[in-house]
Amino acid sequence: FFLVIRRPPRSTLDRSSAASDVYKRQVLKAVAKHSEHLAQCVIDAGALDALVACLEEFDPSVKEGAAYALSCVAKHTNPKLAEEVAKAGAVEQLSLCIQDPETSLKKVATMALSEIGKHNAELADRIANNAGTLRVLTGCLADRDWELRQYACMCLANIAKHNEDLAQKVANSDLFTRLINCIKDEKEKVQKQAVLCIKEIAVHSLDLAKMVCDIGGVTPYIVEYINRAPGVAKLHAIMTLGYVAGFDHDLAKSVVQCKGHIALVSALSQKVEDHVKAAAAWSLGQIGRHSSELAKELAEQKALNELLIVFAAAEEKGDLKNKAKKALKSIIQQCQEIEPLRPLLQTAPETVLKHVVAQMAKVLKANPTARRPFAEKGSLKKLQDIHVAPESKLQSSINEINDLFPPEVTQHYSSCLLYTSPSPRDATLSRMPSSA
């Protein structure tokens, strides 16, 4: 049946609607099952040239049917199918179709370009280098038809995702303005694809991340989206903050200034899928790893407590447990004050506690004035209550801290219960210099 999908003679410009419907049905029938095997059959039968020829016809319904068929061939996981579609000249003709005034044709042609461009950089580059295509796709983001806005976001994301050069071609100031409007769109599907497009641009380099944040001014809208989006819909927005924050301190600080860290901590405490929580944990680690200032901001929002809760509840050796542990370690190692770390002494398992105590040792060594409050608030006593293997890293850090105090002070806490004031402990500490 593929043989009948051919260009009608040019002399028949005034075809009947019935003839148009025949061609349309023939095209759709060719890929009705949408299977990879059938897609290969379409190619083997030589139907691609006929389908591409249909894209040049005058009747928009014929073009639409052909574009839909080409989309179904290209959509499968095997990139060779999409490469055959591109080799037949479909990209150039589909790029013309998205400029057509007929909205239904523009939607199908945009979807077809997206299915082609998603496979690899070579195919995406062919679309990006076709004159005017990216400009038209960017314009489609402001179209009145919400499905066209959705498909345009998806297509731009599928082009940008492959490498920095393609993302740079996609990115421009008009794009970000329109993507922001799409994030605020009344349709959730449009919002989701707009966020995905931003993520695929920001992920590649420091310069692109800065473009997203500084020129595009997108970060506040990403944060707002995280706060309102349900469940798994948050995922790409959460990852966007992580990618942006991971590049350097200033970008991480900009995420905090937009209260992105608060949104991420909130995501950890909500009833969402584990992979969403894992992304939130990773993103918090990307923020906190840069400086003590940012680690303190996270600690003040109870990020360490929430990370510890999800770490304890997560499945052993699962992705959530692994990412929560890495985030905890990254933030803890940047803490330059004892107070944010103190609650973890009571609740952290040994795998996390070793990092907490090691960081406490560093802080107490660098800041002698922190030692007396450390003992007065019960932290030194708590260390004496910890019993682990003598050769463990945790015990080594405990010994380092004990060595910072006079022997009679550590002996006192090793042999007595924790008292409330006034107590013998106070008398012992009174003999300890404030800078000891």
ABEGO torsion letter per residue (X at the ends): XAAABBBBBAABABBBAAAAAAAAAAAAAAAAAGBAAAAAAAAAAGAAAAAAAAAABABAAAAAAAAAAAAAAAABABAAAAAAAAAAGAAAAAAAAAABABAAAAAAAAAAAAAAAAABAAAAAAAAABBGAAAAAAAAAABABAAAAAAAAAAAAAAAAABAAAAAAABBAAAAAAAAAAAABABAAAAAAAAAAAAAAAAABAAAAAAAAAAAGAAAAAAAAAAABBEAAAAAAAAAAAAAAAABAAAAAAAAAAGAAAAAAAAAABBBBAAAAAAAAAAAAAAAAABAAAAAAAAAAGAAAAAAAAAAABBBGBAAAAAAAAAAAAAAAABABAAAAAAAAAABBAAAAAAAAAAAAAAAAABAAAAAAAAAAGAAAAAAABBBBAABAAAAAAAAAAAABBAAAAAAAAABBBBBOBBAAAAAAAABBAAX
